[in-house]
Amino acid sequence: MATDDSGTGTGAGTGGSEPSVRIGGITGSAFSIGGSNNTNTVHHGDPAAGAVAPEALLEAVLELRAALVRLPRGADRTALDTELDGVAEGLEGAAEIRPGLVTRLRGALERWAPLVESVSAATALAGLLTSLGG
């Protein structure tokens, strides 16, 4: 949850002349700032809690898959859908996340970044992948 000391932001920097953003603290969250191939994703949380269960990763993949339904159908979206379906199949009922799956999923998000950059579910999934070191 993002908070600042004042509870609200004015959108103005020192002296009210320049736009600014101030975030007082973030815990247990993933967020992304940017667009048009200029995205910075940051995940904050307890590094000792870096173990993500396959169920949590599967849920994030399925949420992204559901969010993509609202995007126009095209060759890129079809390829990403296929990739996400394959990853979801590999995670269903898994006791642990197979080696290489995180790298595969990270590659898919990077390859189709222009398609998913506006989808918040992609940011959440990227946060999980970051905590897994992918």
C-alpha positions in Angstrom: 0.0 0.0 0.0 1.4 3.4 -1.0 1.2 6.1 1.6 2.7 9.5 2.2 2.9 11.5 5.4 0.2 14.0 4.4 -2.4 11.5 3.1 -2.8 13.5 -0.1 -0.7 14.8 -2.9 -1.0 18.2 -4.6 0.8 17.2 -7.8 3.1 20.2 -7.4 6.7 20.1 -6.3 8.6 22.4 -4.0 7.1 25.8 -4.2 4.2 24.5 -6.4 6.1 25.0 -9.6 7.1 21.5 -10.8 5.0 18.3 -10.8 6.2 15.7 -8.3 5.3 12.3 -6.8 6.0 11.4 -3.2 5.6 8.0 -1.8 6.2 7.6 1.9 6.3 3.9 2.1 5.5 0.7 0.2 5.3 -2.8 1.7 4.4 -6.1 0.2 3.5 -4.5 -3.1 4.4 -4.6 -6.8 4.1 -1.5 -8.9 5.1 -0.2 -12.3 5.7 3.3 -13.6 6.2 4.1 -17.2 4.9 3.2 -20.6 6.0 3.0 -24.2 8.8 0.6 -23.6 10.0 2.5 -20.6 8.7 0.5 -17.6 10.3 0.1 -14.2 8.7 -2.6 -12.0 9.6 -2.8 -8.4 8.6 -5.4 -5.8 8.9 -4.6 -2.1 8.5 -7.2 0.5 10.3 -9.5 2.9 13.2 -11.2 1.0 13.0 -14.2 3.3 9.4 -14.6 2.1 10.6 -15.0 -1.5 9.2 -18.5 -1.9 6.1 -18.2 -4.1 3.8 -21.1 -4.2 3.0 -22.6 -7.6 -0.7 -21.8 -6.8 0.0 -18.1 -6.4 1.9 -18.0 -9.7 -0.9 -19.9 -11.4 -3.4 -17.5 -10.1 -1.4 -14.5 -11.4 -1.1 -16.2 -14.8 -4.8 -16.9 -15.0 -5.6 -13.3 -14.0 -3.4 -12.0 -16.8 -5.0 -14.4 -19.2 -8.5 -13.2 -18.2 -7.4 -9.5 -18.5 -6.2 -10.1 -22.0 -9.7 -11.1 -23.2 -10.5 -7.4 -23.2 -7.7 -6.6 -25.7 -8.2 -6.8 -29.4 -7.5 -10.2 -30.9 -4.3 -10.4 -33.1 -1.3 -12.6 -33.8 0.6 -11.3 -30.8 -2.2 -11.8 -28.4 -2.8 -15.3 -29.7 0.9 -16.2 -29.2 0.8 -14.8 -25.7 -2.4 -16.6 -24.9 -0.8 -19.9 -26.1 2.3 -19.2 -24.0 0.2 -18.4 -20.9 -1.9 -21.5 -21.4 1.3 -23.7 -21.5 2.6 -22.1 -18.4 -0.7 -22.5 -16.6 -0.8 -26.2 -17.6 2.7 -26.7 -16.1 1.6 -25.1 -12.8 -1.7 -26.9 -12.3 -1.3 -29.3 -9.4 2.5 -28.7 -9.3 4.2 -29.1 -5.9 6.9 -26.7 -6.9 7.7 -24.4 -9.8 9.8 -26.2 -12.4 13.2 -24.8 -13.3 13.1 -22.6 -16.4 9.4 -21.8 -16.0 10.0 -18.4 -14.4 12.5 -17.5 -17.2 10.0 -18.6 -19.8 7.3 -16.5 -18.3 9.6 -13.5 -17.9 10.6 -13.8 -21.5 7.0 -13.9 -22.6 6.2 -10.7 -20.7 9.2 -8.9 -22.1 8.5 -10.1 -25.7 4.9 -8.9 -25.6 5.5 -5.9 -23.3 3.8 -3.4 -25.7 0.7 -5.6 -25.5 0.6 -6.0 -21.7 2.1 -2.7 -20.5 -1.3 -1.3 -19.7 -2.7 -4.4 -18.0 -2.3 -4.2 -14.2 -2.4 -8.1 -13.9 0.9 -8.1 -15.9 2.5 -5.8 -13.2 1.3 -8.2 -10.4 2.7 -11.2 -12.3 6.0 -9.4 -12.9 6.3 -8.7 -9.2 5.9 -12.4 -8.4 8.5 -13.3 -11.0 10.9 -10.7 -9.5 10.5 -12.3 -6.1 11.4 -15.6 -7.7 14.5 -14.1 -9.2 13.2 -14.5 -12.8 
